[in-house]
């Protein structure tokens, strides 16, 4: 079986980094980059000489233990022995888990290997390439699941709405947010995207809004208000529109504020004043 030095280096850097990443995630600790680099170098050195100790089983075991202690010591400073032992245990745990993953991948792809205290395999590519692909696939799957979960959670609070101001109207998607408790006087404020605003008032540019040069005769009850949690101390253009229709329910003299950025899956954040008004969700069609 051919022994490729570059495979040893790449495989161990990738595997060590993954182990350190999961250690940091588990222990809620961010390792310094220089310490990660030193620990990875120690891991490579450990792996490089292991094949020469295959015939000396007990010496190989001691060799691995000593190097694992050195690697964990290089990752950070420890306040006490108990903390160090905990990190060492986590390191061994993820080493065994990752070793099992690699063994499974070798069997999955029918790659010839020998296991005598050391992983040695016969493959045209380093196993770390397959490991990276597996990690990428897991990352993609995790984000897809997260996106689906968010979509399912938010879709229960999505409503098809119609905003009417003068002779202009626009159909949009509203998100009923119980956290939107913004008030203007005694009225709840609905936050609309700039895209929705432009469909209602095409003649008012974003520059006029930013420079606060919007003619007060163009918008009813025009004023600039603070909305905490959206954009620091910036003030948002607010005004009153004639009507807003939600689930065939008509609301008159509705206060809206203009968000200059676009929302991700909806066009308007509805005021929490509407919580409890609707018994059934509207089926929003794209």
C-alpha positions as CSV (number, residue, x, y, z in Angstrom):
1,X,0.0,0.0,0.0
2,X,1.5,3.4,-1.1
3,X,2.0,6.0,1.6
4,X,1.4,9.5,0.3
5,X,2.7,12.3,2.5
6,X,0.4,14.9,1.0
7,X,-2.6,12.7,1.8
8,X,-1.5,12.4,5.4
9,X,-1.1,16.2,5.7
10,X,-4.4,17.1,4.1
11,X,-6.4,14.3,5.8
12,X,-5.2,15.2,9.2
13,X,-5.6,18.9,8.9
14,X,-9.2,18.5,7.8
15,X,-10.0,15.9,10.4
16,X,-8.3,17.8,13.2
17,X,-10.0,21.0,12.3
18,X,-13.4,19.3,12.3
19,X,-12.7,17.8,15.7
20,X,-11.6,21.2,17.1
21,X,-14.7,22.9,15.6
22,X,-17.0,20.4,17.3
23,X,-15.0,20.7,20.5
24,X,-15.4,24.5,20.4
25,X,-19.1,24.2,19.6
26,X,-19.7,21.7,22.5
27,X,-17.7,23.7,25.0
28,X,-18.9,27.1,23.8
29,X,-15.3,28.2,23.4
30,X,-13.7,29.9,20.4
31,X,-10.1,28.8,19.9
32,X,-7.5,31.2,18.7
33,X,-6.3,30.7,15.2
34,X,-2.6,30.4,16.1
35,X,-3.5,27.7,18.6
36,X,-5.6,25.8,16.1
37,X,-2.7,26.0,13.7
38,X,-0.3,24.6,16.3
39,X,-2.7,21.8,17.2
40,X,-3.2,20.8,13.6
41,X,0.6,20.7,13.1
42,X,0.9,18.4,16.1
43,X,-1.9,16.2,14.7
44,X,0.0,15.9,11.3
45,X,3.2,15.1,13.1
46,X,1.5,12.4,15.1
47,X,-0.1,10.8,12.1
48,X,3.1,11.0,10.0
49,X,5.1,8.7,12.4
50,X,2.3,6.4,13.4
51,X,2.8,3.9,10.5
52,X,6.4,3.2,11.8
53,X,5.0,2.1,15.1
54,X,2.4,-0.4,13.8
55,X,4.4,-3.4,15.0
56,X,4.8,-1.9,18.5
57,X,1.2,-2.0,19.7
58,X,1.7,-0.7,23.3
59,X,4.1,1.9,22.2
60,X,1.7,3.1,19.6
61,X,-1.1,3.4,22.2
62,X,1.2,5.4,24.5
63,X,2.3,7.5,21.5
64,X,-1.3,8.4,20.7
65,X,-2.2,9.3,24.3
66,X,0.9,11.5,24.7
67,X,0.2,13.3,21.4
68,X,-3.5,13.7,22.2
69,X,-2.6,15.3,25.6
70,X,-0.1,17.7,23.8
71,X,-2.7,18.6,21.2
72,X,-5.4,19.4,23.8
73,X,-2.8,21.4,25.8
74,X,-2.0,23.5,22.8
75,X,-5.6,24.5,22.2
76,X,-6.0,26.9,25.1
77,X,-4.9,27.6,28.7
78,X,-6.8,25.7,31.4
79,X,-7.7,27.1,34.8
80,X,-7.6,23.7,36.5
81,X,-7.1,20.0,35.8
82,X,-10.8,19.2,35.8
83,X,-11.3,21.6,32.8
84,X,-8.4,20.0,30.9
85,X,-9.6,16.5,31.5
86,X,-13.1,17.5,30.2
87,X,-11.6,18.9,27.0
88,X,-9.4,15.8,26.6
89,X,-12.5,13.6,27.0
90,X,-14.3,15.6,24.4
91,X,-11.3,15.4,22.1
92,X,-11.2,11.6,22.4
93,X,-15.0,11.3,21.9
94,X,-15.0,13.3,18.6
95,X,-11.9,11.4,17.5
96,X,-13.7,8.1,17.9
97,X,-16.9,9.5,16.2
98,X,-14.9,10.9,13.3
99,X,-12.9,7.6,13.0
100,X,-16.2,5.7,12.8
101,X,-17.5,8.1,10.0
102,X,-14.3,7.6,8.0
103,X,-14.5,3.8,8.4
104,X,-18.1,4.0,7.2
105,X,-17.1,6.0,4.2
106,X,-14.3,3.6,3.3
107,X,-16.7,0.7,3.3
108,X,-19.4,2.7,1.5
109,X,-17.1,3.5,-1.4
110,X,-15.4,0.0,-1.3
111,X,-12.0,1.5,-0.7
112,X,-9.3,-1.0,0.3
113,X,-7.8,-0.2,3.7
114,X,-6.0,-1.8,6.6
115,X,-6.7,-1.1,10.2
116,X,-4.0,-2.1,12.6
117,X,-3.9,0.8,15.0
118,X,-3.6,3.1,12.0
119,X,-5.9,3.9,9.1
120,X,-4.2,3.1,5.8
121,X,-6.1,3.1,2.5
122,X,-5.6,2.7,-1.2
123,X,-7.5,5.4,-3.0
124,X,-6.6,8.0,-5.7
125,X,-7.9,10.9,-3.6
126,X,-7.4,11.7,0.1
127,X,-10.3,10.6,2.2
128,X,-10.6,14.2,3.5
129,X,-12.1,15.2,0.1
130,X,-15.0,12.8,0.7
131,X,-15.2,14.0,4.3
132,X,-15.4,17.7,3.2
133,X,-18.1,16.7,0.7
134,X,-20.0,14.9,3.5
135,X,-19.7,18.0,5.7
136,X,-20.9,20.3,2.9
137,X,-23.9,18.0,2.3
138,X,-24.8,18.0,6.1
139,X,-24.4,21.8,6.2
140,X,-26.7,22.2,3.1
141,X,-29.3,19.7,4.6
142,X,-29.2,21.6,7.9
143,X,-29.9,24.9,6.2
144,X,-32.6,23.5,4.0
145,X,-34.4,22.0,7.1
146,X,-34.0,25.3,8.9
147,X,-35.4,27.2,5.9
148,X,-38.4,24.8,5.7
149,X,-39.0,25.1,9.5
150,X,-38.9,28.9,9.3
151,X,-41.2,28.9,6.3
152,X,-43.7,26.6,8.1
153,X,-43.6,28.7,11.2
154,X,-44.1,32.0,9.5
155,X,-46.6,30.8,6.9
156,X,-49.2,30.4,9.7
157,X,-49.1,34.2,10.2
158,X,-49.0,35.3,6.5
159,X,-52.0,37.1,5.1
160,X,-52.8,38.5,1.7
161,X,-53.5,42.2,2.1
162,X,-54.5,45.1,0.0
163,X,-53.4,48.7,0.7
164,X,-55.4,51.6,-0.7
165,X,-54.4,55.2,-0.7
166,X,-56.4,57.6,-2.9
167,X,-56.6,56.2,-6.4
168,X,-53.7,53.8,-5.9
169,X,-53.7,50.3,-4.5
170,X,-51.3,47.4,-4.1
171,X,-51.7,43.8,-3.2
172,X,-49.0,42.4,-0.9
173,X,-48.2,39.7,1.7
174,X,-48.5,40.8,5.3
175,X,-46.8,39.0,8.3
176,X,-48.7,39.3,11.5
177,X,-46.0,39.9,14.1
178,X,-46.9,39.8,17.7
179,X,-43.7,41.6,18.5
180,X,-44.6,44.7,16.4
181,X,-46.0,46.9,19.2
182,X,-45.0,50.2,17.5
183,X,-47.6,52.9,18.1
184,X,-48.3,56.3,16.6
185,X,-50.6,58.0,19.0
186,X,-53.3,55.4,19.7
187,X,-52.8,53.6,16.4
188,X,-50.7,50.6,15.7
189,X,-48.1,51.0,13.0
190,X,-47.8,48.6,10.0
191,X,-44.3,48.5,8.5
192,X,-44.2,48.3,4.7
193,X,-41.3,47.8,2.3
194,X,-40.1,50.6,0.1
195,X,-41.2,48.5,-2.9
196,X,-44.8,48.5,-1.7
197,X,-44.6,52.2,-0.9
198,X,-43.4,53.0,-4.5
199,X,-46.4,51.2,-5.9
200,X,-48.7,53.5,-3.9
201,X,-46.7,56.7,-4.5
202,X,-44.4,56.4,-7.6
203,X,-43.7,60.1,-7.6
204,X,-41.9,60.0,-4.2
205,X,-38.2,58.9,-4.5
206,X,-36.1,57.3,-1.9
207,X,-33.9,60.4,-1.8
208,X,-36.8,62.5,-0.7
209,X,-37.5,60.1,2.1
210,X,-33.9,60.0,3.3
211,X,-33.5,63.8,3.1
212,X,-36.9,64.3,4.7
213,X,-38.1,66.5,1.8
214,X,-41.4,64.7,1.2
215,X,-44.3,67.2,0.6
216,X,-46.7,67.0,3.6
217,X,-49.5,67.6,1.2
218,X,-48.7,64.3,-0.6
219,X,-49.2,62.1,2.4
220,X,-51.8,62.2,5.2
221,X,-50.5,62.8,8.7
222,X,-46.9,62.6,7.5
223,X,-44.2,62.4,10.2
224,X,-41.0,60.6,11.0
225,X,-41.0,58.1,13.9
226,X,-38.5,55.9,15.8
227,X,-38.9,52.2,15.5
228,X,-36.7,50.4,18.0
229,X,-34.9,47.2,16.9
230,X,-34.9,48.0,13.2
231,X,-32.2,50.5,12.5
232,X,-30.6,52.2,15.5
233,X,-31.7,55.8,15.9
234,X,-33.0,56.2,12.3
235,X,-36.4,57.7,11.9
236,X,-38.9,56.2,9.6
237,X,-41.4,57.9,7.3
238,X,-44.9,57.3,8.5
239,X,-48.3,58.4,7.2
240,X,-51.9,57.3,7.1
241,X,-53.5,55.4,4.2
242,X,-57.2,55.3,3.4
243,X,-57.8,51.6,3.8
244,X,-56.2,48.2,4.4
245,X,-58.1,45.0,3.5
246,X,-57.1,41.8,5.3
247,X,-59.1,38.6,4.9
248,X,-62.0,40.7,3.4
249,X,-62.0,42.8,6.6
250,X,-61.7,46.5,5.9
251,X,-59.7,48.8,8.1
252,X,-59.8,52.5,7.5
253,X,-57.2,55.3,8.3
254,X,-54.4,52.8,8.8
255,X,-51.0,54.0,9.9
256,X,-47.9,52.7,8.0
257,X,-44.2,53.3,8.2
258,X,-41.8,52.8,5.3
259,X,-38.8,50.4,5.7
260,X,-36.2,51.3,3.1
261,X,-34.9,47.7,3.0
262,X,-36.8,44.8,1.5
263,X,-38.2,42.0,3.7
264,X,-37.3,38.4,2.9
265,X,-40.7,36.5,2.6
266,X,-43.3,39.2,2.9
267,X,-43.9,42.9,2.2
268,X,-45.5,44.2,5.3
269,X,-45.1,43.6,9.1
270,X,-48.6,44.0,10.5
271,X,-49.2,45.6,13.9
272,X,-49.9,43.3,16.8
273,X,-53.2,45.2,17.2
274,X,-54.5,42.7,14.7
275,X,-53.6,39.6,16.8
276,X,-56.8,37.8,17.6
277,X,-58.7,39.5,14.9
278,X,-58.4,36.6,12.5
279,X,-59.5,33.1,13.2
280,X,-58.3,31.5,10.1
281,X,-55.2,32.1,8.0
282,X,-55.6,33.4,4.5
283,X,-54.0,31.2,1.8
284,X,-51.3,33.5,0.3
285,X,-50.5,32.8,-3.3
286,X,-47.2,33.9,-4.8
